[in-house]
Amino acid sequence: MLTVGLLVRVHARPGKEAEIEQFLRDGLGLSDDETDPPTWFALRINCATYGIFNACTKDTERLAYLNGRIAAALLERADELFVSPPTMERVEVLAAKLPDDHIVASH
């Protein structure tokens, strides 16, 4: 059961929105290479704010994500792409419903 998660928010530097969107889409491939977390979403919150949400079954999986390839790539490009460092909020999953075949890649 999914019990914990991580919500990451980033704010785009002007003109970097397309690069951030591609970076987040590419993150799907990196998430496939990692065993944790079991769920991973790249989000556009508004025209300049983007995010990543993932949910895990235990805190050790969340910690593995924080030390994983996606987080490292995000922090490596932070000065170039974002107006401020990413915010990473630890969250608790109160309820979740996902279909069995829940892997989706958007345009």
C-alpha positions as CSV (number, residue, x, y, z in Angstrom):
1,M,0.0,0.0,0.0
2,L,1.3,3.5,-0.8
3,T,1.8,5.3,2.4
4,V,4.4,8.1,1.8
5,G,5.5,10.3,-1.0
6,L,7.4,13.3,-2.1
7,L,6.2,16.5,-3.8
8,V,8.8,18.4,-5.6
9,R,8.1,21.9,-7.0
10,V,10.2,24.0,-9.4
11,H,9.7,27.5,-10.8
12,A,11.0,28.0,-14.4
13,R,13.4,30.7,-15.4
14,P,11.8,32.8,-18.1
15,G,12.2,31.0,-21.5
16,K,13.2,27.7,-19.9
17,E,9.7,26.1,-19.8
18,A,10.1,23.9,-22.9
19,E,13.5,22.6,-21.6
20,I,11.9,21.8,-18.2
21,E,9.0,20.0,-19.8
22,Q,11.4,17.9,-21.9
23,F,13.6,17.3,-18.8
24,L,10.5,16.0,-16.9
25,R,9.4,13.8,-19.8
26,D,12.9,12.3,-19.9
27,G,12.6,11.7,-16.2
28,L,10.1,9.0,-17.0
29,G,12.8,6.9,-18.5
30,L,15.0,7.4,-15.5
31,S,12.1,6.4,-13.2
32,D,11.8,3.2,-15.2
33,D,15.4,2.4,-14.4
34,E,14.8,2.8,-10.7
35,T,13.0,0.2,-8.6
36,D,11.5,2.8,-6.4
37,P,9.2,4.7,-6.2
38,P,6.4,2.6,-7.6
39,T,4.4,5.7,-8.8
40,W,5.9,8.7,-10.5
41,F,4.3,11.7,-12.0
42,A,5.7,14.8,-13.8
43,L,3.3,17.8,-13.5
44,R,2.8,21.2,-15.0
45,I,1.1,23.2,-12.2
46,N,0.8,26.5,-14.1
47,C,2.7,28.3,-16.9
48,A,6.0,28.6,-14.9
49,T,5.6,26.0,-12.0
50,Y,6.3,22.3,-12.5
51,G,6.5,19.4,-10.2
52,I,7.2,15.8,-9.6
53,F,5.0,13.6,-7.3
54,N,5.8,10.1,-6.3
55,A,4.4,7.7,-3.8
56,C,6.0,4.7,-2.1
57,T,5.2,2.0,0.3
58,K,7.7,2.9,2.9
59,D,10.1,5.7,3.9
60,T,13.2,3.9,2.8
61,E,11.9,4.0,-0.8
62,R,11.3,7.7,-0.5
63,L,14.9,8.1,0.8
64,A,16.2,6.1,-2.1
65,Y,14.4,8.5,-4.5
66,L,15.9,11.5,-2.8
67,N,19.3,9.9,-3.4
68,G,18.5,8.6,-6.9
69,R,19.3,9.7,-10.4
70,I,16.3,11.9,-11.0
71,A,16.9,14.0,-7.9
72,A,20.6,14.3,-8.8
73,A,19.8,15.4,-12.3
74,L,17.2,17.9,-11.0
75,L,19.7,19.5,-8.6
76,E,22.5,19.4,-11.2
77,R,20.5,21.6,-13.6
78,A,18.7,23.7,-10.9
79,D,20.8,26.9,-11.5
80,E,20.3,26.7,-15.2
81,L,16.5,26.0,-15.3
82,F,14.9,27.3,-12.1
83,V,14.6,30.7,-10.4
84,S,15.2,29.1,-7.0
85,P,16.2,25.6,-5.7
86,P,13.6,22.9,-6.0
87,T,11.4,22.5,-2.9
88,M,11.1,18.8,-1.8
89,E,8.2,18.1,0.6
90,R,7.7,14.8,2.3
91,V,4.0,13.9,2.2
92,E,1.9,11.1,3.6
93,V,-0.5,9.3,1.3
94,L,-4.0,9.2,2.9
95,A,-5.7,7.3,0.1
96,A,-4.8,6.3,-3.4
97,K,-6.5,4.6,-6.4
98,L,-4.4,3.5,-9.4
99,P,-5.4,1.2,-12.2
100,D,-3.3,-2.0,-12.7
101,D,-1.8,-0.7,-15.9
102,H,-1.0,2.9,-14.7
103,I,2.1,3.8,-16.7
104,V,1.2,6.8,-18.9
105,A,3.4,9.0,-21.1
106,S,1.8,12.2,-22.4
107,H,2.6,14.2,-25.5
